[in-house]
């Protein structure tokens, strides 16, 4: 990943989200607009710069989201980068006095999405998905017919995330040299297929959702969804709402520890709603790898 891509992630991911997911709670009484205090037992972290920076008042530790993830989840840079990517687009549970209102942000997201052209054959993004990612043209056309994919910059594709009322909340961004989530957008679900067919397959990326659909022959009874590699309250709400009207929830997440963690959350949701549950694992790391391997055989 190039330096400008890392800078883009740094702008997209809030330190508040990382702290909330690590078990920290906001202390509103001792927080200000410019310094939001988070506590976890005896630990204190102050979030600054509208979520882009932090410091520990009890030591000299401070930095950006990458330094914070390195503190919370020690590991090499690749592990830190993956953890930061998973948080792109996830919004904090509690207010952190952002200058822009949610209404203005929603309008901005809608306007930016509408300004990009729909995916079409001959476009660089279409070539990337078909030739590099091996997604069949018929599957791409179904997604195009549903206005689910638009063309982003530098040959990238944008995959729509919609809230429970069908409004655009953000989008996954995937291309030859970039992956991320829309700045200012919120992760809910990318949805492809039949929302009332009785079967929900949840993946971690829109490309994986399309890939699994291709591998399964695009089953008419299935809604293929993507969480964009994150798990926000809006994502959980969307999955719960869908599962309440369906017969089977399929955890089609990746074959790794993060995929198992997401699968466990889906299992808990299905159990709470007395809904059927199935764990479906790709043979490789993810469903697009499986699809590409099938093409080369």
C-alpha positions, 0 to 999 in steps of 0.5 A, spaced: 500 500 500 502 506 497 503 512 502 497 516 500 493 510 501 495 510 508 494 517 509 487 516 506 486 511 511 488 515 517 483 520 515 477 515 515 478 511 521 476 514 528 480 513 534 474 513 538 471 507 534 478 503 536 477 504 543 470 503 543 471 496 540 477 495 545 472 496 551 473 503 553 467 507 555 467 515 553 467 519 560 462 525 557 463 529 564 470 530 563 470 530 555 470 537 551 469 538 544 477 538 543 479 532 548 474 526 549 476 522 555 475 514 554 476 509 560 477 502 561 478 500 568 484 504 570 487 506 563 485 513 560 486 515 553 484 522 550 482 522 543 483 529 539 483 532 533 476 530 531 478 523 532 484 523 528 489 523 534 490 521 541 494 521 547 495 517 554 495 523 560 499 518 564 505 517 560 508 520 554 504 515 549 501 518 543 499 518 536 495 517 530 490 511 529 496 506 527 499 508 533 493 506 537 492 500 534 499 498 535 498 499 542 491 495 543 493 490 538 501 489 538 503 486 532 507 487 525 505 493 521 501 488 516 497 486 522 496 493 524 494 495 517 489 490 516 486 492 523 485 499 521 482 497 514 477 493 518 475 500 522 474 504 515 467 507 515 465 505 522 462 510 526 463 511 534 457 509 538 457 515 542 458 523 540 464 526 539 462 533 537 463 532 530 463 539 526 458 536 521 451 534 522 449 527 520 444 530 516 449 534 512 454 528 512 448 524 509 446 529 504 454 529 502 454 521 501 448 521 497 451 527 492 458 524 491 455 517 490 450 520 485 455 524 481 459 517 479 457 513 473 454 507 474 459 501 472 459 499 465 462 494 460 469 497 457 470 501 463 477 500 467 473 498 473 469 493 469 475 490 466 478 490 473 472 486 476 472 481 470 479 480 468 483 481 475 477 479 480 474 473 475 467 476 476 462 473 471 459 478 466 452 476 468 453 477 475 456 484 474 450 486 470 445 483 475 449 488 480 449 494 475 441 493 474 440 494 481 445 500 481 449 497 486 456 499 483 459 505 480 466 507 477 470 511 482 477 514 480 483 510 478 479 504 475 476 503 482 469 500 483 464 503 488 460 498 492 453 501 495 452 500 502 444 501 504 441 502 510 434 499 512 430 504 508 434 503 502 438 509 502 446 510 501 450 510 507 457 509 504 460 504 499 466 500 499 472 502 494 476 497 491 481 497 485 488 495 482 491 500 487 486 502 493 482 499 498 478 503 503 471 505 505 468 512 503 470 518 507 464 520 512 460 514 510 457 509 515 458 501 514 451 498 514 451 492 508 452 491 501 446 487 499 445 483 492 440 478 490 433 476 493 432 480 500 425 475 501 428 469 499 429 465 506 437 465 506 442 470 508 449 469 506 454 474 510 461 475 507 466 481 509 467 484 502 462 486 496 467 482 491 466 476 496 459 477 496 459 477 488 464 471 488 460 467 492 454 468 488 457 466 482 460 460 485 453 458 487 450 459 481 446 466 484 441 462 487 434 465 487 433 464 494 439 468 497 441 475 499 448 476 499 451 481 503 457 484 505 459 488 512 466 491 509 470 487 514 467 491 519 462 490 525 458 497 526 451 497 530 448 499 524 451 493 521 448 488 527 441 492 526 441 491 519 443 483 519 438 482 525 432 486 521 433 481 515 434 475 519 428 476 523 424 474 516 429 469 514 429 461 515 437 461 514 443 465 516 449 463 513 456 466 516 460 466 509 466 470 512 473 469 511 477 463 513 481 466 519 480 468 526 477 475 524 472 471 520 471 466 525 469 472 530 464 475 525 461 468 524 460 467 532 456 474 532 452 471 526 451 465 530 448 469 536 444 473 532 441 467 529 440 463 535 436 469 539 431 469 533 430 462 533 433 462 526 437 457 522 445 458 522 450 455 517 458 456 517 460 456 510 468 457 509 472 458 503 477 453 501 482 459 500 482 465 504 476 468 501 471 467 496 474 471 490 480 467 491 476 460 490 473 464 484 479 465 481 482 458 482 476 455 479 477 460 473 485 457 472 483 450 473 
